[in-house]
Amino acid sequence: MHNLKLPIHLKQTRIGYLHDYVAAVVFAGLGIFLFMQLHWTLLPMILGSFAILFFVIIELHVGSSTLTIDHDKVLISEGILARSHSSTPFHNISDFHTHQGLWERIMGYGTLSITTSGGNEPMEFHKLKRVHQHRDALLHLVQHHLKGKHAE
């Protein structure tokens, strides 16, 4: 773990939005079907616009959600138009939890929750690929950081 180059920036996985991508493709396919078979124009244009809008919103959401692991803190940034930032130093972290539903386990992603000693709501980062691996790496970094602080 000493060879990690910090800060590490983790993004949400696109596979976590698979159902949204499928919905966008269904809208687009329905629009194409209505245009080709029934020669309608307005409804296919509306459905196509919804499909494009879905894709854009998904990509913006995936691109705007970041979990950053720095030398001494964790930072979660989320939001497209309104941004929110949550951070906590390593010495305030009391526990890590992961959650994966059945679909999330099959697809290989989950939610990482970081509990702080302040008793606040846990910081959560959703749709994180290899969530257990990242939890273990964070745990190691926090323990290593705290050992270094106690040795000083």
C-alpha positions in Angstrom: 0.0 0.0 0.0 3.0 2.3 0.3 3.2 2.5 -3.5 -0.2 4.1 -3.9 0.0 7.5 -5.6 -2.3 9.8 -3.7 -4.7 11.5 -4.2 -6.9 8.7 -5.8 -10.0 9.9 -7.6 -12.7 7.2 -7.9 -15.8 7.6 -10.1 -19.1 5.9 -10.1 -19.4 2.9 -12.4 -21.6 3.3 -15.5 -22.9 -0.3 -15.0 -24.7 1.1 -12.0 -26.9 3.1 -14.4 -27.7 0.1 -16.6 -31.4 0.4 -16.1 -31.3 4.1 -17.1 -29.3 3.3 -20.3 -31.8 0.5 -21.1 -34.7 3.0 -20.7 -33.0 5.5 -23.0 -32.5 2.8 -25.6 -36.1 1.7 -25.3 -37.3 5.4 -25.8 -35.0 5.7 -28.9 -36.2 2.3 -30.3 -39.8 3.1 -29.8 -39.3 6.5 -31.5 -37.6 4.8 -34.5 -40.4 2.1 -34.6 -43.1 4.8 -34.6 -41.4 6.8 -37.3 -40.6 3.8 -39.6 -43.8 1.9 -39.2 -46.5 4.5 -38.6 -44.7 7.5 -40.2 -45.4 9.6 -37.2 -43.0 12.5 -36.7 -43.8 14.4 -33.5 -43.9 11.6 -31.0 -40.7 9.9 -32.3 -38.9 13.3 -32.0 -40.1 13.7 -28.4 -39.0 10.1 -27.5 -35.7 10.7 -29.3 -35.2 13.9 -27.3 -35.9 12.0 -24.1 -33.4 9.3 -25.0 -30.7 11.9 -25.7 -31.5 13.8 -22.5 -31.3 10.5 -20.5 -27.9 9.8 -21.9 -26.6 13.3 -21.2 -27.9 13.3 -17.6 -26.5 9.9 -16.8 -23.1 10.9 -18.2 -23.1 14.2 -16.3 -24.0 12.4 -13.1 -21.3 9.8 -13.5 -18.8 12.4 -14.3 -19.7 14.7 -11.5 -19.6 12.2 -8.6 -16.1 11.7 -7.2 -14.6 9.9 -4.2 -11.1 11.4 -3.5 -8.7 9.6 -1.1 -5.9 12.0 -0.1 -3.0 11.6 2.3 -5.0 12.4 5.3 -8.7 12.7 4.4 -11.5 11.5 2.3 -13.6 13.8 0.1 -16.9 13.0 -1.6 -18.1 15.5 -4.3 -21.5 15.1 -6.0 -23.9 17.1 -8.1 -24.5 18.5 -11.6 -26.0 21.9 -11.1 -25.9 22.1 -7.3 -22.6 20.6 -5.9 -22.1 19.1 -2.5 -18.8 18.3 -0.9 -18.3 16.1 2.2 -14.9 15.5 3.7 -13.5 14.0 6.8 -9.9 13.6 8.0 -8.7 10.1 8.6 -8.5 10.6 12.4 -12.3 11.2 12.5 -13.1 8.0 10.7 -14.5 5.3 13.0 -15.7 2.6 10.6 -16.3 1.6 7.0 -19.4 -0.3 5.8 -20.2 -1.7 2.4 -23.6 -2.6 1.0 -24.5 -4.6 -2.1 -27.9 -5.7 -3.1 -28.3 -8.8 -5.2 -28.1 -6.9 -8.5 -25.1 -4.9 -7.3 -23.3 -8.1 -6.3 -23.9 -9.7 -9.7 -22.7 -6.5 -11.5 -19.7 -5.9 -9.1 -20.4 -2.6 -7.5 -21.9 -1.3 -4.2 -22.1 1.5 -1.7 -19.3 2.5 0.6 -20.3 4.2 3.9 -17.8 6.0 6.0 -18.8 6.5 9.7 -17.2 9.3 11.5 -16.6 9.7 15.2 -18.7 12.9 15.3 -21.9 10.9 15.2 -23.1 12.6 12.0 -24.8 10.7 9.2 -22.3 8.4 7.4 -20.7 9.7 4.2 -21.9 7.5 1.3 -20.6 6.9 -2.2 -22.9 4.9 -4.4 -22.2 2.7 -7.4 -18.5 2.1 -6.6 -16.9 -0.7 -8.5 -14.9 -3.2 -6.4 -16.3 -1.6 -3.3 -14.8 -4.2 -0.9 -11.3 -3.7 -2.4 -11.6 0.1 -2.0 -12.9 -0.3 1.6 -9.9 -2.5 2.5 -7.5 -0.1 0.9 -9.0 2.8 2.8 -9.0 0.9 6.1 -5.3 0.2 5.5 -4.5 3.8 4.7 -6.4 5.1 7.8 -4.7 2.5 10.1 -1.3 3.4 8.6 -2.0 7.1 9.0 -3.1 6.7 12.6 0.0 4.6 13.5 2.2 7.4 12.0 0.4 10.0 14.1 0.8 7.9 17.3 4.5 7.4 16.6 5.1 11.1 16.5 
